[in-house]
Amino acid sequence: MSGGEVAGILVAVFWAILVSFLAVALARLAQTLRATTKLVADVTEQAVPLLADASAAVRSAQTQIDRVDAIASDVQEVTSNASALSTTVASTFGGPLVKVAAFGYGVRRAIGRRTAPADTQMTAERSRRTVIVGRTVPSARAAKRAKRKKD
């Protein structure tokens, strides 16, 4: 065998090895593409119903938001009406009720002075008392006088 024939055999062997590596690589690539195609098909089968369900959920949520918006606007209207009614009632009845209460207090005080007890010290002590939440509390001066009397 001559040198050219040996070189040709080496090139042929090298070429055969290269072709077999390329064939293996192409076979693996084809297998990967098949698996990818199957995966995409499975994802598509599952994604379409999920997207339909998501779309229905979004539509339902929008309907509920519209209802809540209507309720909120109604509540706002009721609140403004209640505020207006409260202001009207306060302005209509508030002033006269205060005046009636003041008049009643004045009448009671005047009647109390007319029918004063015989003991003027008791009347003086009553006039110096302060009313706090339904209890009568003697004034600070009356408490000091009572303390001095004891000493």
C-alpha positions as CSV (number, residue, x, y, z in Angstrom):
1,M,0.0,0.0,0.0
2,S,1.2,3.3,-0.9
3,G,1.1,6.4,1.2
4,G,-1.9,7.8,-0.7
5,E,-3.9,4.7,-0.1
6,V,-3.1,4.8,3.7
7,A,-4.1,8.5,3.8
8,G,-7.3,7.7,2.0
9,I,-8.1,4.9,4.4
10,L,-7.4,7.2,7.4
11,V,-9.7,9.9,5.9
12,A,-12.4,7.3,5.2
13,V,-12.1,6.1,8.9
14,F,-12.2,9.6,10.2
15,W,-15.1,10.4,7.9
16,A,-17.0,7.3,9.2
17,I,-16.4,8.3,12.8
18,L,-17.5,11.8,12.1
19,V,-20.7,10.6,10.4
20,S,-21.5,8.2,13.2
21,F,-21.1,11.0,15.8
22,L,-23.3,13.2,13.7
23,A,-25.9,10.4,13.4
24,V,-26.0,9.9,17.2
25,A,-26.3,13.7,17.7
26,L,-29.1,13.9,15.2
27,A,-30.9,10.9,16.8
28,R,-30.7,12.6,20.2
29,L,-31.8,15.9,18.8
30,A,-34.8,14.2,17.1
31,Q,-35.7,12.5,20.4
32,T,-35.5,15.8,22.2
33,L,-37.7,17.5,19.6
34,R,-40.3,14.7,19.9
35,A,-40.3,15.1,23.7
36,T,-40.6,18.9,23.4
37,T,-43.5,18.5,20.9
38,K,-45.3,16.2,23.3
39,L,-44.7,18.6,26.2
40,V,-46.0,21.5,24.2
41,A,-49.1,19.6,23.2
42,D,-49.8,18.5,26.8
43,V,-49.4,22.1,28.0
44,T,-51.7,23.3,25.3
45,E,-54.3,20.8,26.3
46,Q,-54.2,21.9,29.9
47,A,-53.7,25.6,29.3
48,V,-56.8,26.1,27.1
49,P,-59.3,25.0,29.8
50,L,-57.3,26.9,32.5
51,L,-57.5,30.1,30.4
52,A,-61.2,29.6,29.9
53,D,-61.7,29.2,33.6
54,A,-59.6,32.2,34.4
55,S,-61.6,34.3,31.9
56,A,-64.8,33.2,33.5
57,A,-63.4,34.1,37.0
58,V,-62.4,37.5,35.8
59,R,-65.8,38.1,34.3
60,S,-67.4,37.0,37.6
61,A,-65.1,39.2,39.6
62,Q,-66.0,42.2,37.4
63,T,-69.7,41.6,38.0
64,Q,-69.1,41.4,41.8
65,I,-67.0,44.6,41.6
66,D,-69.8,46.4,39.8
67,R,-72.3,45.2,42.5
68,V,-70.0,46.4,45.3
69,D,-69.5,49.7,43.5
70,A,-73.3,50.2,43.3
71,I,-73.7,49.3,47.0
72,A,-70.9,51.7,48.0
73,S,-72.5,54.5,46.1
74,D,-75.9,53.7,47.8
75,V,-74.2,53.7,51.2
76,Q,-72.6,57.1,50.4
77,E,-75.9,58.5,49.4
78,V,-77.6,57.2,52.6
79,T,-74.7,58.6,54.7
80,S,-75.1,62.1,53.1
81,N,-78.9,61.9,53.6
82,A,-78.4,60.9,57.3
83,S,-76.0,63.7,57.8
84,A,-78.4,66.2,56.3
85,L,-81.2,64.8,58.4
86,S,-79.1,65.0,61.5
87,T,-78.2,68.7,60.8
88,T,-81.9,69.5,60.1
89,V,-83.0,67.9,63.4
90,A,-80.3,69.5,65.4
91,S,-81.0,73.0,64.0
92,T,-84.8,72.5,64.3
93,F,-85.0,71.0,67.8
94,G,-81.6,71.8,69.3
95,G,-82.1,75.5,70.0
96,P,-85.6,75.2,71.4
97,L,-84.7,72.3,73.6
98,V,-81.8,74.1,75.1
99,K,-84.0,77.1,75.7
100,V,-86.7,74.9,77.4
101,A,-84.1,73.2,79.6
102,A,-82.6,76.6,80.6
103,F,-86.1,77.9,81.4
104,G,-86.9,74.8,83.4
105,Y,-83.7,75.2,85.4
106,G,-84.4,78.8,86.1
107,V,-88.0,78.0,87.2
108,R,-86.7,75.3,89.6
109,R,-84.1,77.6,91.0
110,A,-86.6,80.4,91.5
111,I,-89.0,78.0,93.2
112,G,-86.2,76.6,95.3
113,R,-85.3,80.1,96.6
114,R,-88.9,80.9,97.4
115,T,-89.4,77.8,99.5
116,A,-86.0,78.1,101.2
117,P,-85.6,76.1,104.4
118,A,-85.4,77.8,107.8
119,D,-81.8,76.9,108.1
120,T,-79.9,79.5,106.0
121,Q,-76.6,77.7,106.5
122,M,-78.0,74.7,104.7
123,T,-79.2,76.9,101.8
124,A,-75.7,78.5,101.6
125,E,-74.1,75.1,101.6
126,R,-76.5,73.9,98.8
127,S,-75.7,76.8,96.6
128,R,-71.9,76.1,96.9
129,R,-72.3,72.4,95.8
130,T,-71.4,71.1,92.4
131,V,-73.4,68.4,90.6
132,I,-71.2,65.7,88.9
133,V,-72.9,62.9,87.1
134,G,-75.9,62.7,89.4
135,R,-74.0,63.2,92.7
136,T,-73.8,66.3,94.7
137,V,-70.3,67.2,95.9
138,P,-69.6,70.1,98.3
139,S,-67.4,72.9,97.0
140,A,-63.8,73.2,98.1
141,R,-64.6,76.1,100.4
142,A,-67.3,74.2,102.3
143,A,-64.9,71.3,102.8
144,K,-62.2,73.6,104.2
145,R,-64.7,75.2,106.6
146,A,-65.9,71.8,107.8
147,K,-62.3,70.8,108.4
148,R,-61.6,74.0,110.4
149,K,-64.7,73.4,112.5
150,K,-63.5,70.0,113.4
151,D,-60.0,71.3,114.4
